[in-house]
Amino acid sequence: MERNLTKRTLLAGGPHGVAVEVERRRVRRLNLRVRADGTAHLSVPPRVTLAEAQRFLDGHAEWLRRHVARRLAHAAEATPEDGLIPLWGRLAPLPEGTAPDEVYRAELARRLPAVVARMEAAVGARASGWQLRAMSTRWGSCTPGTGRIRINVRLAAYPPACLDYVVAHELTHLLEPSHNERFHVLLARAYPDERAARALLRRPARDVTAADLFPAGNTRETPAG
């Protein structure tokens, strides 16, 4: 890769692969991300060659395909033709002049305190602070050193059990930062339905309904009204 390169496009996974904008920056390692609109970007350290960047992208081609598809699904939901958005696992009217993320942020702000109180008691850990963000590749993130946790506002599109799971997951990281066996044992004590929740979150929210995947008796959800 030329040392004076600013930006160029590479294909991950062959000639029909995912197009990735590659940009040289002052970073320590290769940093690959998928934006909210479904476009992919790779930040490249100064010493990394074009061939090394291409090998890295080819090795992450399947990851890119999955995340690009997810972001495109979110983008489609952001401009619903039928005026409906997925909300807590069901379709709901989108108020005129309101963006879906505005609805999701308001819903998360309303529901999160009760979920946090319940899951902090279940996990046995307490966060120092909570933030709501519209994130493109993560449902939540945690900084164990400070105890601060960030939650993706788009969780409001999914059944309430998914919010329970993500909150429990991030709280468990305050006790165990890695995803080792101890982490999963601790998480299972507070939220034993991890596999089911993760399966839901891999699907576009519009394809998910609360009724058929999480029967009312198993949701552990707080009241919607």
N, C-alpha and C positions, 0 to 999 in steps of 0.2 A: 504494500500500500504506500503510495507516495507520501513523503513526509509533510508536504504542504497541502495535503488533502483536507478539505473542509467537509464536504458531504458527497455521498454517492449512494447508489442503490444496488443491493445484492439480493439474490434469490436464495432462500433457505429451503433445501430439500430438492434441488434439481431445477431444470428449466421451467417447470410448471409449479414451482414452490411459492412460498409466501415472500412478497416483496418487502425488503427491510431497508429503511433509510439508515445509512451508516455514517457516523460523524466522529471525527477525531476530537477528543476533549482531554482536558487535564484530569483524568480519573486514574485510579490505581488498578482497576480491573475492568474487564468487559461487562457492560451493563445493558441488558436487554429488557425492553418493556413494550407493552402494547397499550396504545393510547385509547381513550374512551371512544374515539370514532373508528376503531378497528385498525388503524395504521400502526406499524411496528417501527421501533427505533433502537439502534445499537450504538452506544457510546464506546469509543475505542481509545485505549491509552496510547500515548505517542509511540511506544516501541513495538506495538503489535502490527504484524504485517497483514496484507490483504488475504493471503492464504490462511493465516491463523484465524482471522475473522470469519472467513468462509467456512472453515471446519467447525468453528463454534456454532455458527448458524445452522449448518447441516445437522449437527448433533442435537439441536433444539427445535428441529423442524416440526415434530409432532406437537410439542408444547405450544409452539406458535400457532399451529392450525387450530388447536382447541381454544386458545385464548382469543384469537382473532374472531372465531365464530361466536364466542360468548359476547365479545364487545359489540359485534355487529347486531346480535340479537338485542342487546341493551339499547343500541341506537334505534332499532326499529320500534322498540317499545316507547322510546322517547317521543315519537311522533305517531301516535296511534291513529289510524284512519277511522276507526269506529268510535273514537272518543273515550275509550276505556283503557285503564291501566291495571296491571296486576297489583293488588294491595292485600297484604297479609294472606296470600294464597288464593284470592278470589278476584274477579274482575270488578272494577268500580269506576264510576264516571270521573273523568278528569275535569275539574272546574275550568271554565273558560278563562283563557289568559294566564293559566298557571302551568309551569313546567313540572313534569313528573318528579324530578328531584326535590322540588320545593315541597310537594306533598309528602314524599318519603322522609325528608328531614323533619318536618313537623310531626309526623307519625312516630318517628324514632324518638324524638325529644319527649313526646308524651308517654310512650310506653317504656322507655329504657330504665327510668329509676326503679320501677317495681321489679323488672327483670334483674337488674344489678343487685338489689337487696336480696332477692331470693337466691341468686347464684353465688353471691359472695358467702352467704351462709352455707350453701351446699359445698362449695370448693374449700372454704376455710381460708380465703385470702381476700384482701381488700385493696382496690386500686386507689392511687392518690388523685387520679383525675380521669375524666372521660371526654373524648372529642368525637364529634360526628363529621364524617368526611364522605365525599363522593369519590370513591377509589375505583381504579380501573382493573386492578389485578388481584386485590385482596379483599376478603370480607372483614378482616380485622387485623390489627397489629398491636404489638405490645413492646414497651421498653422496660424490661425488668429492673434496670438500674434506678429508674425514677418512679416506677409503678404506674406510669401513664398508659392508657389504653385508647385506641382509636377504633371506631366502628363504622363500617360502610353504611351510608344511609339507604342504599338500595336493598338492604336486607328487608325493608318494609314491603317489598314486592312479594316476599316468600311467606309461607306459613310461619306463625309465631314461634314454632318449635325451632326454626333455623336461627332466630335471634337468640333464643336460650342457649343453643349449642355454641354459637360464636362467642357469646359473652363468657360461657363456662370455659371454652377453649383458651381465650386470652387470659382469663384469671388464673388458669392452671399454669400458664407460663410464668407467673409471678413466683410460683413454687418450683418449677422446673423449666428453665429457658429452652431446652432442646426438645425434640420429638422422640425421645428415647422411650424405653419400656416403662420407666417410672412415670413419665408424663402421661402415657395412655392409661396406666392403672389409676392415677389420680383423677384424670378426666372422667373415666368410666364410673367412679364413685359418685360424681356430681351429675353426670349426664351419660347414661348408659346407651343412648340411641345414636351415638356418633355416626355410625355407618349410614343409617337412614338419612340423617340430616345432610351429610356430605353428598349423598346421592342426589338429593333434591337440589343442592346448590350447584351441581354440575349441569343442571338443565336450565333452559331459558325460563324465566319466571312465568311467562304467559302460558307455558305448557303445564304448569304445576297448579294443582288445586289442593286446598287443605282437606277437603272432605274425604277424598279417596285414598290419600297417602298418610294422613295423620288423623284417624278417627277422633271425634270430640273427646273421648275419654282418655286419650293418650297424648294430647298436645302439650300439656303443662302450660298452656297459654294464659295470659292475663286477659281480662275482659276487654273487648274492642271498643265498647261504648263509654 
